[in-house]
Amino acid sequence: MVKRVLMVAYHFPPLGGSSGIQRTLRFSQYLPDHGWEPIILTAHPRAYLRTDESQLTDIAGRVRVCRVFALDTARHLALMNRYPRLLALPDRWVSWWLGAVPKGLSLIKRYKPDMIWSTYPIATAHLIALTLHRLTGVPWIADFRDPMVQPDYPPNPLTYRSYQWIEQKVIKNCSAAVFTTPGTLQDYQARFPHIPASRFRLIENGYDESSFASLVAPVKSVRDAKRIVLLHSGIIYPSERDPTNLFEALSRLQQQGVIGSDNFSLILRASHHENYLNSLIDRYRIGTIVSLTPPIPYREALQEMLEVDGLLLLQSAGCNNQIPAKLYEYLRAQRPILALTDPAGDTAAKLESMEGGVVARLDSTDAITDALKQFIMFLGENRAPIASLDKVLSNSRESTAFALARLLDMIIASNRNN
């Protein structure tokens, strides 16, 4: 008997510039191997700020994709760059609810899915799934790629209250709440002590092995390279990934003559916040060693990870319960990793368990300076730590899809027994 899951996800191809599409895309690609037929309920591409059609071919032919009405309030409903806050609660894509709920009801009536699955950090996705669950009674798994409510997030009071309301409804009504890091899972268990601990589940992010299989791994000796190239691939948020201390450390090393344009280059690929970053680059006078480069298609971005000498990760202490999705791709790229993050956070713990990186605090110029010196020395001597491939393989998307399929089966079996 075919088992079906209705997957409510904003992040899905052809959305461009976000690694968030990989979780839903790969679940939909590999769940059929475990007896589950996905039906994707997503937003119309007009709602996306950027589009990239290069991954449309990764959508499996056996997967139904329904794209419904959705607007971006900030772009489509603004007058002179201003819009009422109520039109962006819980987020700028709340209009997606208007198209998704009727279409979702139609899909449920036609295909009779055994489960609903929705994924945050677009809060409207959980709001859509909550509505469909309440109207139909179909059991529901809520996927949290990031914590939804934190002491200082969201910063806007109205948004905070709307997130808080949705979060409480989600935890109360879902059959399982899935998290990507141990710290977030433990935080939710502590915040919702009246909810059975078994409702909270861990399914980490991962990387797609098939995407790497088509790439060419270069044969390169860093010892013989004239210039060390370090890469950060992806968005640099001014708060959660603020590179100010990093840039100050680079400026310091440049003044000391340790690095310069002849022997060092930092590439910031698809950072998105160019104005802010350029102002910092100008302030610290590091324009000859730091470059901002535009987004490129997904597989080209993976190929670039293989070809550089080292990979840079930025994560503030305020995100200790989160692990950037790109870390799993960094690990699979089998390149040395310099992680500027809190040693007490989940990201550092993941790297330590994989024995695959050098870690220093993002908010300490002194610590970054020392770590950069050590990292450059390690690269020059070809002894920078790299996670073993055997350990990395346990984080493939095929493995995480299998974990989700087991959870889906368990919930279905439990409901039948009850």
N, C-alpha and C positions, 0 to 999 in steps of 0.2 A: 504494500500500500504506500502511495506517495505521501510524504509528509511535507508540508509547506510552511514557510515562515515569511511573513510580511515585514520587510525591513525598511524602517523609516529613517532616512539619512539625507541631510543637506549636502554633506561632502561626498560628491560622487562625480566621475567624469561627465562632462568636460570642465569641471571646475579646475582652475589653474592656480599654481602658486601655493598649494597647501599639501603637506604630507598626510593630512587628515583623511584624504580620500582612500588611502591604502587599506585602512582597516575594513571598511565596508566592502570595497572592491574585492579584496582577497577573500573575505568571508564568503561573498557571493560566488566567487570562482571555485572555492574548494568545498563548500558545504555539500554540493551534490554528490561528491565522492563518499559522503557519509550518510546518504539517504535523505537529504533535505533539499527541497526545491525552493530557492529564494525568489521573492517578488519584491522589487525595489520600488519604493515610493519616495520620490525625490523632487527637487525644485526645478522649475524651468530655468534654463541657462541664463535668461535675462537677469536673474537675481544675482548672478556671480559677477564680482568686480573684474575678474580675469578668467579667461577660458583657455584651455589647452586641449586640442582634440587628439593629441598623440596617444592618450591612453584609452580612447574609446574602443580600440581594437582589443583591449584586455578584458572587456566585458564578455563573459562567456555567452555563447549563442543560446544556451538553454536557460538563460536568466531573463525574466520579464522585467522591463524597466518602464515605469510610469512617471513622466515628468509633468507636474501640474502647476497651475497658476501660482506665481510668487513674485513679489517685488522687494527691492531693497529700499526701505523707507528713506534712507539718507540720500539716495540718488534719484528715486522715482517720485517721491512725494514731498520733496523739499521745495521751498520757495525762497530764493535768494540764500541758498545754503542753510536754511533753517527749517525745522519741522517740529510739530508738537511731540513732546516726549511720550504721550499716550499712544502715538502711532508706532512706537518702537519698544513696546513692552510685551513680552520679556526681552525681545531683541528686534533688530531692524528687519527681520524676515518674518514677523508675525503674520503678515498677509498670506504666507504659505499655508497657514492653518485653514484659511478659507477654501483653498483649492484641494488641500490634502484630505480633509475629513470626508467630504462627499465622495471623492475618488476612493479613499480607503474603504468606506462602507460598501461601495460598489465592488471593489476587489474581494472583500471578505465574503460578500454574498455569492460572488461568482466562483471563487477558488477555494473557499472554506479553509483558510490557513489554520494550522494547529497552534500557531504562536505568532505574536507580534514582538518585534525587536526594534528598539530605537536607540540612537546614539547622540550623546551630547559631546561637544560644547555649543551647539546651537540649541538653546533652551526650547525653542518652538518645536523641535523634533519630539521631545518628551511630552510637550503639551498635546501634540497631535496623537501620539500613541496613547496617552492617558484618556483622551476623549474617545478614541476608537475602542479601547478596552472597556470603558464604562458603558458604552452604547451596545457592545456586542458580547461582552463576557469572555472574549478570547484571551487566554493568559498572555502575559507580557514580561519580557526581559528588558530592563533599562540598563544601557551601556554608558558608563561614565569614563570618558577618556581623560577628563580633568575633574577636580573637585568643583562642585557647582556653587557652593556658598562657603566662604571663608570669613574670618573676623573682619577683614578690610576689603572684601571683594564680594559682589561688585561695589565700586566706590559710590555710585549714585544711589541715594536712599530709595527712590521709587523702584529702580531696577533691582536693588537688593531685596526689597519686600516681595516683588514678583517672583524672583528666583527662589526665595525662601518658601513661598507658598507652593510653587511647582515641585520643589525638591521634597517637601513633606508629603505631598500627594503621591509623588512617584514612589517613595520608599514604602508608603502605606499600601499601595495598590499593586505594585509589581510582584511577580513571582520570584524574581531574582534581580539583584542589583550587581552589575559586573564592574570591576575596577581594574585599572591597568598596573597599579603599583601597590605593594604591601602597605605603605604608609597611608595612602588614601583609604584603603579598605579598613584599616584599624581605626582611622579617624571617624569614619562613618559608623562603625560599630560602637564607638564611644559616644557619639552624638545621638544615636538612636538605640539606647539600651533596651527599650521595650520591644524592639524588633528581634526575632530569632536570629542569632549569629549566622545560621546556615543560609539565610537569605542573601548574604553578602559573599560574592565570589570574585576570584582573581583570574583574569585572563590577560596576560601581558600583551603589549604591542609586539611587533616582530618585523621581519623583512621577508621579501619574496624571493625565494631561491631561483625560480624560473627567470626572473628579471636579471639576476646576476649571471645565470648560465649563458646568456647570449652576449656577455661582455668579454672584452679581451683584457686579461690581466697583464700589465706590462712587466717586463723584467728590468728592474732598476736597482742600482746600487747608490744609496744616498751618499756613501763615502766618496764616490767619484763625482757627485753632482756639484756644480759650481755654486748654485743657489738653492736654498731650501725653500720650498713652497708649502705654505700652510693654508688650509681651506676651511671656511665656515660656510656650509650649504644650508640656506633657509632663512626664514624671517628672524630679524633681530629686534625684539620688542624693547623699547626704551626703558621700561621698568623691569620686566622679568629677566632680560638678557643685556642689561646696560653695559656697554664695553668701555666706559669711561676709564676705569682703573687699568684695563688692558692697554688702552691707547697711551695712558700715562707711562706704563711700564715699557711699552715699545719706544716711546720718546726717550725715556731714560737710557735704554740700551743703545739706541741710536746715537745719543750724545756721547756715550762711553766708547763708541766705536765697535761694539760687539756685533751689531747688525747694521746693514745699510742696503741700498738698492742693488749692490753687486752680489750680495750673498743671502738675501732674505726677501720674501714676498708673502703678504697675507692677502688672500682673495676672499671677499665677502660676497658670496653668490646669492642673488635674489633676496637681499636683506629687507627691501620694501620701505624702510624709513631713511631714505637717502639724504633728505635735508638735514635731519638730526645728525646722522653719521658724518656727513661732510663738514658740518660745523665743528664736530669733535676732531676730525682729521686735520682741519685747518688750525684749530687751537693748539694741537700738539705737534704740528708741523711734521706729519708722518705720511704725507701724500705720495712720497716716492717709494714707500714700502707697503702701503695699504691701498687696495683698489676695490671699488664697488662694481660688480658685474651684474648684468641682467639675468632674469630667469631663463632657463633652457629646458627643453623637454626632459621628462623624468629619467629616461634611460641615459641620456647624455649627462645628466647630473650624477647618476650612479657611476658612469664611466670616468667622470672627472675625479670622483672620490678615489678610484683605483690608481689614478695617475699622479696624484700629489704625494708629497713626502709625509705630511701629517694632517690630521683632521682636528678641528677646533670645535669644542662644545661650550656653550654659555648657559648658565642656569643659576638664578639667584637663590638665596637661602629661603626666600618667601615661597619658593616652589619645591621645597624639600620632599613633598609627597608626590612629586611628579617626575616622570622620566621622559625626556623628549623622544618622540617616535624615531627621529633620525639617528639616535644612538644605536639602534639595532642595525641600521644600514651601515653606519660607521664600523661597527664590529665586524659585519660580514665583508666589508671592503678590505679587511685585513691590513689596515694601515695604522700606524701609531696614533693614539688619541691624546690630546691635551684637553682635559675637562676643567673648566673654571667654574666650580660649583662648591657648595658646602660639603665638607667631608662627612658631615653627619646625615646627609640627605639620601634619598633612594637612588639617585643617579650615581653618586659615589659608591654606594653599596653594590649596585649592579656592576660597575666597573671593577670593583675589588673582587667580586665573586668570579668575574671573567678573567681576572689578572691581565687587564688590557688597557691600562692608561696611566697617565700622570695627572694628579688632581691638585688644584690649588683654589683657594677662595676667590670668588669673583669680585668681592668688595675690598680686596687687599692688594694695593699696588706692589708692596714689598714681596708678598707671597707669589704674585704673578711673575714678578721680575726673576725671582729665584727659580720658579718652575720653568720659565722660558729658557733660562740659561741651561738648566738640567736637560730639558727636552731637546734643545738644539745640540747639546753635547751627545745625548743618546743617539740622535739621528745621525750625526757625523760619524759616530763609532759603530753604526749599524746594530745597536743593542737596545733600541726603544721597545718597550713592552707591547706585544700584540697578542690578543686573545686567541687561544687555540681554536681551530676550525671545529673540532669535535664539540666544544662547549657552545660555539655560536650556532651550530645546526639545531640545537634544541629550541631556538627562538624563531624558527621559520614560521611563515604564515600558514603553512600546511598543518603544523602542530597546533597553532592557536585555533584554527578552524575545527580541528578534531576535538579540542577542548570545548568549544562552543556547541558542537553537535552532541557531545555527551551530556552537556547541561540541558539542552533542548529535550533530549530523550528522557532524561531524569525527571524533568518537570511534567512531561506528558504522562509518564508512567505513574508519577505521584498523584496527578489529577484523576487518572483512571481508577486508582486504588481507593481514592476518597469518594 
